[in-house]
Amino acid sequence: MKRSPLVIKNNQTLFQHYENLQPGDLICCRIRLKPGEEHLLLDLSERNIKAIPSLTSQLCSRSKAFQTRLYRKSMIPGTTVIYSLHDLLKATSHFGKQDISKVVLKQEGKNGGIGVFLFNSIEDIYTQTAGGLHPFPYVIQPFVPDCRDLRVIILDEYVEVYERINQGSFRQNLHCGGISQPYKLTEKQYDLCTNIMGQGGFPYAHIDLMVKDDTTTYFTEINLRGGLKGARITSEDYRAKIEEIMTRLCEQYRCRQ
């Protein structure tokens, strides 16, 4: 006898039933994984287990490398994922031909400005990587000076945008002395954010943008969760809005079954 589809709302229940999940079952929570367990998301996808937030969005939130592979066209030109010394040598040659000197390295799995490094030359990255200081994979991109750093929070109809400013660090980190100020997105910038969310199946998101000369906008990162330092929304209202989104999407999915 076929059982009714399961609706799983926490990680404890998920892993209690993991091996017995069937197509039609729904995971309605963020899946907490240890580093190296990301392959479980592929397994769930192959077994046609649905998730809210989507499995793609959950992997994106864990992997800068995956984000870069999905959204590279919207990022700073030249942004690339480095999986090996061979990849790094190719990037070194490419950056040299483009006369690009300063570069930024972003380590996998690090947030809040941790794991972001500025180098005066990509050759310095090669030297340090060959010495074992930077594990693969990681993302490198040309350093673009004098950009505005924007954080966009989208929770259904609630949209909050603020600029992060830190005169003492290129990272524009608010946790180390920075300040924030409100910012109004253009229609084109908002469309960029919603298109990125749609491609990755993000029901809500924290999105980071870089604006050069107030004319060119680059996408830098996206996550299902992020810090609220600098935001107007309170932690309580933030959690309540996410709960509303999750409850509504879960009910919509169940009604379609």
C-alpha positions as protocol buffer text, in pm:
chain_id: "A"
residue {
  index: 1
  type: MET
  ca { x: 0 y: 0 z: 0 }
}
residue {
  index: 2
  type: LYS
  ca { x: 138 y: 336 z: -104 }
}
residue {
  index: 3
  type: ARG
  ca { x: 197 y: 572 z: 186 }
}
residue {
  index: 4
  type: SER
  ca { x: 107 y: 939 z: 193 }
}
residue {
  index: 5
  type: PRO
  ca { x: 387 y: 1180 z: 100 }
}
residue {
  index: 6
  type: LEU
  ca { x: 599 y: 1296 z: 390 }
}
residue {
  index: 7
  type: VAL
  ca { x: 642 y: 1663 z: 474 }
}
residue {
  index: 8
  type: ILE
  ca { x: 966 y: 1703 z: 667 }
}
residue {
  index: 9
  type: LYS
  ca { x: 1020 y: 2027 z: 856 }
}
residue {
  index: 10
  type: ASN
  ca { x: 1342 y: 1969 z: 1050 }
}
residue {
  index: 11
  type: ASN
  ca { x: 1677 y: 1802 z: 1006 }
}
residue {
  index: 12
  type: GLN
  ca { x: 1627 y: 1543 z: 1278 }
}
residue {
  index: 13
  type: THR
  ca { x: 1322 y: 1402 z: 1101 }
}
residue {
  index: 14
  type: LEU
  ca { x: 1497 y: 1426 z: 764 }
}
residue {
  index: 15
  type: PHE
  ca { x: 1785 y: 1204 z: 863 }
}
residue {
  index: 16
  type: GLN
  ca { x: 1563 y: 964 z: 1052 }
}
residue {
  index: 17
  type: HIS
  ca { x: 1376 y: 896 z: 726 }
}
residue {
  index: 18
  type: TYR
  ca { x: 1655 y: 972 z: 478 }
}
residue {
  index: 19
  type: GLU
  ca { x: 1703 y: 622 z: 334 }
}
residue {
  index: 20
  type: ASN
  ca { x: 1328 y: 568 z: 293 }
}
residue {
  index: 21
  type: LEU
  ca { x: 1236 y: 895 z: 124 }
}
residue {
  index: 22
  type: GLN
  ca { x: 1029 y: 859 z: -192 }
}
residue {
  index: 23
  type: PRO
  ca { x: 936 y: 1080 z: -487 }
}
residue {
  index: 24
  type: GLY
  ca { x: 666 y: 1320 z: -375 }
}
residue {
  index: 25
  type: ASP
  ca { x: 810 y: 1363 z: -27 }
}
residue {
  index: 26
  type: LEU
  ca { x: 890 y: 1723 z: 60 }
}
residue {
  index: 27
  type: ILE
  ca { x: 1174 y: 1864 z: 267 }
}
residue {
  index: 28
  type: CYS
  ca { x: 1055 y: 2199 z: 397 }
}
residue {
  index: 29
  type: CYS
  ca { x: 1363 y: 2332 z: 578 }
}
residue {
  index: 30
  type: ARG
  ca { x: 1726 y: 2424 z: 523 }
}
residue {
  index: 31
  type: ILE
  ca { x: 1935 y: 2108 z: 527 }
}
residue {
  index: 32
  type: ARG
  ca { x: 2229 y: 2120 z: 765 }
}
residue {
  index: 33
  type: LEU
  ca { x: 2528 y: 1934 z: 624 }
}
residue {
  index: 34
  type: LYS
  ca { x: 2884 y: 1886 z: 738 }
}
residue {
  index: 35
  type: PRO
  ca { x: 3156 y: 2000 z: 495 }
}
residue {
  index: 36
  type: GLY
  ca { x: 3190 y: 1723 z: 239 }
}
residue {
  index: 37
  type: GLU
  ca { x: 2829 y: 1604 z: 268 }
}
residue {
  index: 38
  type: GLU
  ca { x: 2705 y: 1814 z: -23 }
}
residue {
  index: 39
  type: HIS
  ca { x: 2677 y: 1498 z: -235 }
}
residue {
  index: 40
  type: LEU
  ca { x: 2360 y: 1420 z: -38 }
}
residue {
  index: 41
  type: LEU
  ca { x: 2187 y: 1706 z: -221 }
}
residue {
  index: 42
  type: LEU
  ca { x: 2265 y: 1534 z: -552 }
}
residue {
  index: 43
  type: ASP
  ca { x: 2128 y: 1207 z: -416 }
}
residue {
  index: 44
  type: LEU
  ca { x: 1803 y: 1375 z: -309 }
}
residue {
  index: 45
  type: SER
  ca { x: 1769 y: 1539 z: -649 }
}
residue {
  index: 46
  type: GLU
  ca { x: 1829 y: 1211 z: -833 }
}
residue {
  index: 47
  type: ARG
  ca { x: 1564 y: 1045 z: -618 }
}
residue {
  index: 48
  type: ASN
  ca { x: 1318 y: 1323 z: -711 }
}
residue {
  index: 49
  type: ILE
  ca { x: 1281 y: 1445 z: -355 }
}
residue {
  index: 50
  type: LYS
  ca { x: 1158 y: 1803 z: -357 }
}
residue {
  index: 51
  type: ALA
  ca { x: 1285 y: 2069 z: -119 }
}
residue {
  index: 52
  type: ILE
  ca { x: 1189 y: 2419 z: -11 }
}
residue {
  index: 53
  type: PRO
  ca { x: 1423 y: 2606 z: -36 }
}
residue {
  index: 54
  type: SER
  ca { x: 1533 y: 2428 z: -354 }
}
residue {
  index: 55
  type: LEU
  ca { x: 1830 y: 2194 z: -343 }
}
residue {
  index: 56
  type: THR
  ca { x: 2008 y: 2421 z: -592 }
}
residue {
  index: 57
  type: SER
  ca { x: 1965 y: 2723 z: -364 }
}
residue {
  index: 58
  type: GLN
  ca { x: 2090 y: 2525 z: -66 }
}
residue {
  index: 59
  type: LEU
  ca { x: 2405 y: 2419 z: -249 }
}
residue {
  index: 60
  type: CYS
  ca { x: 2454 y: 2773 z: -380 }
}
residue {
  index: 61
  type: SER
  ca { x: 2444 y: 2903 z: -24 }
}
residue {
  index: 62
  type: ARG
  ca { x: 2727 y: 2666 z: 69 }
}
residue {
  index: 63
  type: SER
  ca { x: 2950 y: 2706 z: -236 }
}
residue {
  index: 64
  type: LYS
  ca { x: 3106 y: 3014 z: -393 }
}
residue {
  index: 65
  type: ALA
  ca { x: 3243 y: 2786 z: -664 }
}
residue {
  index: 66
  type: PHE
  ca { x: 2893 y: 2666 z: -756 }
}
residue {
  index: 67
  type: GLN
  ca { x: 2760 y: 3023 z: -755 }
}
residue {
  index: 68
  type: THR
  ca { x: 3034 y: 3126 z: -994 }
}
residue {
  index: 69
  type: ARG
  ca { x: 2955 y: 2841 z: -1233 }
}
residue {
  index: 70
  type: LEU
  ca { x: 2586 y: 2938 z: -1234 }
}
residue {
  index: 71
  type: TYR
  ca { x: 2607 y: 3316 z: -1240 }
}
residue {
  index: 72
  type: ARG
  ca { x: 2944 y: 3400 z: -1393 }
}
residue {
  index: 73
  type: LYS
  ca { x: 2792 y: 3615 z: -1669 }
}
residue {
  index: 74
  type: SER
  ca { x: 2653 y: 3852 z: -1406 }
}
residue {
  index: 75
  type: MET
  ca { x: 2980 y: 3874 z: -1210 }
}
residue {
  index: 76
  type: ILE
  ca { x: 3291 y: 4085 z: -1255 }
}
residue {
  index: 77
  type: PRO
  ca { x: 3443 y: 3987 z: -1593 }
}
residue {
  index: 78
  type: GLY
  ca { x: 3722 y: 3739 z: -1541 }
}
residue {
  index: 79
  type: THR
  ca { x: 3572 y: 3579 z: -1229 }
}
residue {
  index: 80
  type: THR
  ca { x: 3660 y: 3211 z: -1239 }
}
residue {
  index: 81
  type: VAL
  ca { x: 3675 y: 2898 z: -1025 }
}
residue {
  index: 82
  type: ILE
  ca { x: 4013 y: 2741 z: -958 }
}
residue {
  index: 83
  type: TYR
  ca { x: 4006 y: 2364 z: -906 }
}
residue {
  index: 84
  type: SER
  ca { x: 4374 y: 2285 z: -967 }
}
residue {
  index: 85
  type: LEU
  ca { x: 4719 y: 2432 z: -1027 }
}
residue {
  index: 86
  type: HIS
  ca { x: 4656 y: 2381 z: -1397 }
}
residue {
  index: 87
  type: ASP
  ca { x: 4347 y: 2605 z: -1376 }
}
residue {
  index: 88
  type: LEU
  ca { x: 4552 y: 2862 z: -1187 }
}
residue {
  index: 89
  type: LEU
  ca { x: 4825 y: 2863 z: -1453 }
}
residue {
  index: 90
  type: LYS
  ca { x: 4562 y: 2921 z: -1723 }
}
residue {
  index: 91
  type: ALA
  ca { x: 4411 y: 3206 z: -1520 }
}
residue {
  index: 92
  type: THR
  ca { x: 4758 y: 3353 z: -1462 }
}
residue {
  index: 93
  type: SER
  ca { x: 4819 y: 3361 z: -1837 }
}
residue {
  index: 94
  type: HIS
  ca { x: 4476 y: 3510 z: -1906 }
}
residue {
  index: 95
  type: PHE
  ca { x: 4509 y: 3781 z: -1643 }
}
residue {
  index: 96
  type: GLY
  ca { x: 4859 y: 3864 z: -1767 }
}
residue {
  index: 97
  type: LYS
  ca { x: 4736 y: 3912 z: -2123 }
}
residue {
  index: 98
  type: GLN
  ca { x: 4461 y: 4139 z: -1992 }
}
residue {
  index: 99
  type: ASP
  ca { x: 4718 y: 4338 z: -1792 }
}
residue {
  index: 100
  type: ILE
  ca { x: 4529 y: 4263 z: -1469 }
}
residue {
  index: 101
  type: SER
  ca { x: 4744 y: 4294 z: -1159 }
}
residue {
  index: 102
  type: LYS
  ca { x: 4542 y: 4310 z: -835 }
}
residue {
  index: 103
  type: VAL
  ca { x: 4314 y: 4013 z: -780 }
}
residue {
  index: 104
  type: VAL
  ca { x: 4075 y: 3893 z: -509 }
}
residue {
  index: 105
  type: LEU
  ca { x: 4062 y: 3533 z: -386 }
}
residue {
  index: 106
  type: LYS
  ca { x: 3749 y: 3395 z: -218 }
}
residue {
  index: 107
  type: GLN
  ca { x: 3782 y: 3072 z: -24 }
}
residue {
  index: 108
  type: GLU
  ca { x: 3508 y: 2812 z: -33 }
}
residue {
  index: 109
  type: GLY
  ca { x: 3269 y: 2794 z: 262 }
}
residue {
  index: 110
  type: LYS
  ca { x: 3372 y: 3123 z: 426 }
}
residue {
  index: 111
  type: ASN
  ca { x: 3130 y: 3410 z: 489 }
}
residue {
  index: 112
  type: GLY
  ca { x: 3125 y: 3750 z: 653 }
}
residue {
  index: 113
  type: GLY
  ca { x: 3444 y: 3868 z: 480 }
}
residue {
  index: 114
  type: ILE
  ca { x: 3645 y: 3581 z: 625 }
}
residue {
  index: 115
  type: GLY
  ca { x: 3833 y: 3397 z: 353 }
}
residue {
  index: 116
  type: VAL
  ca { x: 3854 y: 3697 z: 119 }
}
residue {
  index: 117
  type: PHE
  ca { x: 4208 y: 3802 z: 25 }
}
residue {
  index: 118
  type: LEU
  ca { x: 4353 y: 4081 z: -188 }
}
residue {
  index: 119
  type: PHE
  ca { x: 4673 y: 4014 z: -383 }
}
residue {
  index: 120
  type: ASN
  ca { x: 4889 y: 4255 z: -582 }
}
residue {
  index: 121
  type: SER
  ca { x: 4963 y: 3978 z: -832 }
}
residue {
  index: 122
  type: ILE
  ca { x: 4808 y: 3646 z: -928 }
}
residue {
  index: 123
  type: GLU
  ca { x: 5162 y: 3509 z: -917 }
}
residue {
  index: 124
  type: ASP
  ca { x: 5147 y: 3554 z: -539 }
}
residue {
  index: 125
  type: ILE
  ca { x: 4838 y: 3334 z: -534 }
}
residue {
  index: 126
  type: TYR
  ca { x: 5022 y: 3067 z: -732 }
}
residue {
  index: 127
  type: THR
  ca { x: 5315 y: 3074 z: -491 }
}
residue {
  index: 128
  type: GLN
  ca { x: 5094 y: 3042 z: -185 }
}
residue {
  index: 129
  type: THR
  ca { x: 4868 y: 2778 z: -342 }
}
residue {
  index: 130
  type: ALA
  ca { x: 5163 y: 2565 z: -447 }
}
residue {
  index: 131
  type: GLY
  ca { x: 5278 y: 2589 z: -85 }
}
residue {
  index: 132
  type: GLY
  ca { x: 4944 y: 2453 z: 36 }
}
residue {
  index: 133
  type: LEU
  ca { x: 4799 y: 2773 z: 185 }
}
residue {
  index: 134
  type: HIS
  ca { x: 4479 y: 2788 z: -21 }
}
residue {
  index: 135
  type: PRO
  ca { x: 4279 y: 2464 z: -61 }
}
residue {
  index: 136
  type: PHE
  ca { x: 4087 y: 2403 z: -382 }
}
residue {
  index: 137
  type: PRO
  ca { x: 3840 y: 2504 z: -500 }
}
residue {
  index: 138
  type: TYR
  ca { x: 3838 y: 2880 z: -467 }
}
residue {
  index: 139
  type: VAL
  ca { x: 3725 y: 3176 z: -673 }
}
residue {
  index: 140
  type: ILE
  ca { x: 3946 y: 3450 z: -812 }
}
residue {
  index: 141
  type: GLN
  ca { x: 3841 y: 3774 z: -978 }
}
residue {
  index: 142
  type: PRO
  ca { x: 4000 y: 4103 z: -1081 }
}
residue {
  index: 143
  type: PHE
  ca { x: 4003 y: 4367 z: -808 }
}
residue {
  index: 144
  type: VAL
  ca { x: 3770 y: 4653 z: -899 }
}
residue {
  index: 145
  type: PRO
  ca { x: 3842 y: 4964 z: -688 }
}
residue {
  index: 146
  type: ASP
  ca { x: 3600 y: 5236 z: -580 }
}
residue {
  index: 147
  type: CYS
  ca { x: 3284 y: 5025 z: -598 }
}
residue {
  index: 148
  type: ARG
  ca { x: 2971 y: 5061 z: -389 }
}
residue {
  index: 149
  type: ASP
  ca { x: 2890 y: 4746 z: -193 }
}
residue {
  index: 150
  type: LEU
  ca { x: 2517 y: 4668 z: -162 }
}
residue {
  index: 151
  type: ARG
  ca { x: 2330 y: 4413 z: 47 }
}
residue {
  index: 152
  type: VAL
  ca { x: 1983 y: 4328 z: -81 }
}
residue {
  index: 153
  type: ILE
  ca { x: 1738 y: 4136 z: 138 }
}
residue {
  index: 154
  type: ILE
  ca { x: 1434 y: 4000 z: -46 }
}
residue {
  index: 155
  type: LEU
  ca { x: 1159 y: 3829 z: 155 }
}
residue {
  index: 156
  type: ASP
  ca { x: 856 y: 3817 z: -74 }
}
residue {
  index: 157
  type: GLU
  ca { x: 724 y: 4172 z: -97 }
}
residue {
  index: 158
  type: TYR
  ca { x: 967 y: 4293 z: 167 }
}
residue {
  index: 159
  type: VAL
  ca { x: 1278 y: 4436 z: -1 }
}
residue {
  index: 160
  type: GLU
  ca { x: 1549 y: 4613 z: 193 }
}
residue {
  index: 161
  type: VAL
  ca { x: 1869 y: 4749 z: 42 }
}
residue {
  index: 162
  type: TYR
  ca { x: 2161 y: 4916 z: 211 }
}
residue {
  index: 163
  type: GLU
  ca { x: 2511 y: 5017 z: 118 }
}
residue {
  index: 164
  type: ARG
  ca { x: 2797 y: 4888 z: 331 }
}
residue {
  index: 165
  type: ILE
  ca { x: 3083 y: 5129 z: 386 }
}
residue {
  index: 166
  type: ASN
  ca { x: 3413 y: 5062 z: 559 }
}
residue {
  index: 167
  type: GLN
  ca { x: 3689 y: 5310 z: 487 }
}
residue {
  index: 168
  type: GLY
  ca { x: 3943 y: 5083 z: 655 }
}
residue {
  index: 169
  type: SER
  ca { x: 3891 y: 4770 z: 445 }
}
residue {
  index: 170
  type: PHE
  ca { x: 3825 y: 4680 z: 82 }
}
residue {
  index: 171
  type: ARG
  ca { x: 3588 y: 4411 z: 216 }
}
residue {
  index: 172
  type: GLN
  ca { x: 3335 y: 4675 z: 331 }
}
residue {
  index: 173
  type: ASN
  ca { x: 3276 y: 4459 z: 638 }
}
residue {
  index: 174
  type: LEU
  ca { x: 3025 y: 4598 z: 889 }
}
residue {
  index: 175
  type: HIS
  ca { x: 3149 y: 4376 z: 1172 }
}
residue {
  index: 176
  type: CYS
  ca { x: 3487 y: 4551 z: 1175 }
}
residue {
  index: 177
  type: GLY
  ca { x: 3392 y: 4917 z: 1201 }
}
residue {
  index: 178
  type: GLY
  ca { x: 3181 y: 4973 z: 891 }
}
residue {
  index: 179
  type: ILE
  ca { x: 2856 y: 5163 z: 862 }
}
residue {
  index: 180
  type: SER
  ca { x: 2545 y: 5120 z: 648 }
}
residue {
  index: 181
  type: GLN
  ca { x: 2314 y: 5360 z: 471 }
}
residue {
  index: 182
  type: PRO
  ca { x: 1988 y: 5303 z: 280 }
}
residue {
  index: 183
  type: TYR
  ca { x: 2009 y: 5259 z: -95 }
}
residue {
  index: 184
  type: LYS
  ca { x: 1735 y: 5252 z: -361 }
}
residue {
  index: 185
  type: LEU
  ca { x: 1768 y: 4986 z: -629 }
}
residue {
  index: 186
  type: THR
  ca { x: 1705 y: 5070 z: -991 }
}
residue {
  index: 187
  type: GLU
  ca { x: 1452 y: 4858 z: -1176 }
}
residue {
  index: 188
  type: LYS
  ca { x: 1737 y: 4692 z: -1365 }
}
residue {
  index: 189
  type: GLN
  ca { x: 1919 y: 4605 z: -1042 }
}
residue {
  index: 190
  type: TYR
  ca { x: 1601 y: 4460 z: -891 }
}
residue {
  index: 191
  type: ASP
  ca { x: 1543 y: 4252 z: -1204 }
}
residue {
  index: 192
  type: LEU
  ca { x: 1899 y: 4121 z: -1178 }
}
residue {
  index: 193
  type: CYS
  ca { x: 1831 y: 4007 z: -821 }
}
residue {
  index: 194
  type: THR
  ca { x: 1499 y: 3838 z: -900 }
}
residue {
  index: 195
  type: ASN
  ca { x: 1642 y: 3667 z: -1210 }
}
residue {
  index: 196
  type: ILE
  ca { x: 1928 y: 3524 z: -1004 }
}
residue {
  index: 197
  type: MET
  ca { x: 1683 y: 3407 z: -738 }
}
residue {
  index: 198
  type: GLY
  ca { x: 1465 y: 3244 z: -1001 }
}
residue {
  index: 199
  type: GLN
  ca { x: 1753 y: 3063 z: -1167 }
}
residue {
  index: 200
  type: GLY
  ca { x: 1864 y: 2914 z: -836 }
}
residue {
  index: 201
  type: GLY
  ca { x: 1519 y: 2850 z: -692 }
}
residue {
  index: 202
  type: PHE
  ca { x: 1563 y: 3090 z: -401 }
}
residue {
  index: 203
  type: PRO
  ca { x: 1231 y: 3163 z: -225 }
}
residue {
  index: 204
  type: TYR
  ca { x: 1407 y: 3441 z: -29 }
}
residue {
  index: 205
  type: ALA
  ca { x: 1764 y: 3564 z: -31 }
}
residue {
  index: 206
  type: HIS
  ca { x: 2048 y: 3787 z: 81 }
}
residue {
  index: 207
  type: ILE
  ca { x: 2217 y: 3918 z: -234 }
}
residue {
  index: 208
  type: ASP
  ca { x: 2538 y: 4120 z: -261 }
}
residue {
  index: 209
  type: LEU
  ca { x: 2596 y: 4359 z: -550 }
}
residue {
  index: 210
  type: MET
  ca { x: 2887 y: 4581 z: -653 }
}
residue {
  index: 211
  type: VAL
  ca { x: 2817 y: 4908 z: -835 }
}
residue {
  index: 212
  type: LYS
  ca { x: 3095 y: 5072 z: -1037 }
}
residue {
  index: 213
  type: ASP
  ca { x: 3067 y: 5441 z: -1124 }
}
residue {
  index: 214
  type: ASP
  ca { x: 2691 y: 5423 z: -1053 }
}
residue {
  index: 215
  type: THR
  ca { x: 2649 y: 5274 z: -1402 }
}
residue {
  index: 216
  type: THR
  ca { x: 2759 y: 4910 z: -1394 }
}
residue {
  index: 217
  type: THR
  ca { x: 2625 y: 4655 z: -1146 }
}
residue {
  index: 218
  type: TYR
  ca { x: 2789 y: 4320 z: -1077 }
}
residue {
  index: 219
  type: PHE
  ca { x: 2642 y: 4032 z: -883 }
}
residue {
  index: 220
  type: THR
  ca { x: 2886 y: 3899 z: -622 }
}
residue {
  index: 221
  type: GLU
  ca { x: 2712 y: 3652 z: -388 }
}
residue {
  index: 222
  type: ILE
  ca { x: 2379 y: 3507 z: -279 }
}
residue {
  index: 223
  type: ASN
  ca { x: 2276 y: 3320 z: 33 }
}
residue {
  index: 224
  type: LEU
  ca { x: 1962 y: 3196 z: 202 }
}
residue {
  index: 225
  type: ARG
  ca { x: 2081 y: 3347 z: 527 }
}
residue {
  index: 226
  type: GLY
  ca { x: 2313 y: 3630 z: 618 }
}
residue {
  index: 227
  type: GLY
  ca { x: 2390 y: 3874 z: 892 }
}
residue {
  index: 228
  type: LEU
  ca { x: 2142 y: 4152 z: 967 }
}
residue {
  index: 229
  type: LYS
  ca { x: 2395 y: 4403 z: 1094 }
}
residue {
  index: 230
  type: GLY
  ca { x: 2314 y: 4725 z: 914 }
}
residue {
  index: 231
  type: ALA
  ca { x: 1959 y: 4619 z: 825 }
}
residue {
  index: 232
  type: ARG
  ca { x: 1644 y: 4786 z: 953 }
}
residue {
  index: 233
  type: ILE
  ca { x: 1447 y: 4463 z: 987 }
}
residue {
  index: 234
  type: THR
  ca { x: 1465 y: 4302 z: 1331 }
}
residue {
  index: 235
  type: SER
  ca { x: 1568 y: 3942 z: 1387 }
}
residue {
  index: 236
  type: GLU
  ca { x: 1216 y: 3860 z: 1508 }
}
residue {
  index: 237
  type: ASP
  ca { x: 1045 y: 4009 z: 1201 }
}
residue {
  index: 238
  type: TYR
  ca { x: 1302 y: 3844 z: 976 }
}
residue {
  index: 239
  type: ARG
  ca { x: 1234 y: 3499 z: 1119 }
}
residue {
  index: 240
  type: ALA
  ca { x: 858 y: 3556 z: 1104 }
}
residue {
  index: 241
  type: LYS
  ca { x: 869 y: 3652 z: 735 }
}
residue {
  index: 242
  type: ILE
  ca { x: 1075 y: 3346 z: 646 }
}
residue {
  index: 243
  type: GLU
  ca { x: 834 y: 3125 z: 838 }
}
residue {
  index: 244
  type: GLU
  ca { x: 542 y: 3278 z: 646 }
}
residue {
  index: 245
  type: ILE
  ca { x: 717 y: 3214 z: 313 }
}
residue {
  index: 246
  type: MET
  ca { x: 803 y: 2855 z: 402 }
}
residue {
  index: 247
  type: THR
  ca { x: 452 y: 2777 z: 529 }
}
residue {
  index: 248
  type: ARG
  ca { x: 286 y: 2922 z: 219 }
}
residue {
  index: 249
  type: LEU
  ca { x: 515 y: 2742 z: -29 }
}
residue {
  index: 250
  type: CYS
  ca { x: 480 y: 2414 z: 160 }
}
residue {
  index: 251
  type: GLU
  ca { x: 101 y: 2438 z: 148 }
}
residue {
  index: 252
  type: GLN
  ca { x: 106 y: 2528 z: -221 }
}
residue {
  index: 253
  type: TYR
  ca { x: 319 y: 2222 z: -296 }
}
residue {
  index: 254
  type: ARG
  ca { x: 88 y: 1991 z: -98 }
}
residue {
  index: 255
  type: CYS
  ca { x: -219 y: 2128 z: -280 }
}
residue {
  index: 256
  type: ARG
  ca { x: -61 y: 2042 z: -615 }
}
residue {
  index: 257
  type: GLN
  ca { x: -6 y: 1679 z: -522 }
}
